[in-house]
Amino acid sequence: MRTKGIIFDLDGTLIDTIGDLTASVNAVFSSLALPELSDERMKQVIGDGIDSLIRSLLPSRFTEETEITGIVNSVRQEYSTRWKNTSVPYPGIPELLDALTRRGILMSVLSNKPDEFTGIMIQAVLPQWHFEAVRGSFPDVPRKPDPSSALAIAGIMQLDPGEIMLLGDSGSDMETAVRAGMTAAGVSWGYRSREELSGKGAEIIFEKPGDIVPYILQCII
């Protein structure tokens, strides 16, 4: 089925956000006398939202739910002041969005980042492109790899799931695409390995943004 729309993941796919995320976590961890993280370590654990991220990183001695929630909220507060310090589109992303727009390919964004940050970041970093839907996570809505938000976006785009490519850098993105009946397309420039992407169902893994439009056009012929 012809690809008529793309749902993009955000962090690690459209925008390189790792530096600001790492700095935000380290600011809080430093205040708790916890070891700071490297960007490479952050890349290994990012993807399921800040709450899951912090819970996976805290030592086992942190057991009180109120304390953990407080730490998560502190990281969110730090990120709210740092999110645009170093975050930029990956090389080739502006050109990709231009090419998709010229060809009438509809575009949307689905992230496990909190919804308020997702919308603000798209407006600030990628303001000149139109996205049919921009959706982040909400407390009472299942996050990726649950396919419900991806399918809701398909409805907004008025496309059959089979007409949509879900483009992301993590196994969670690939699993979401498979469960939603969309084309599972991975990117090698993000935060996770090719092995993870393949293992979770990637049909294609792109080496650079410039490879995507030629692939879509080739599938039309």
Buried (B, 14 or more C-beta within 10 A) or exposed (E): EEBBBBBBBBBBBBBBBBBBBBBBBBBBBEEEEBEEBEEEBBBBBBBBBBBBBBBEBBEEEBEEEEEBEEBBBBBBEBBEEBBEEBBEBBEBBBEBBEBBBEEEBBBBBBBBBBBEBBBBBBEEBBEEBEBBBBBBBEEEEEBBBBBBBBBBBBEEBEBEBBBBBBBBBBBBBBBBBBBBBBBBBBBBBBBBBEEBBBEBBBBBBBEEBBBBBEBBEEEEE
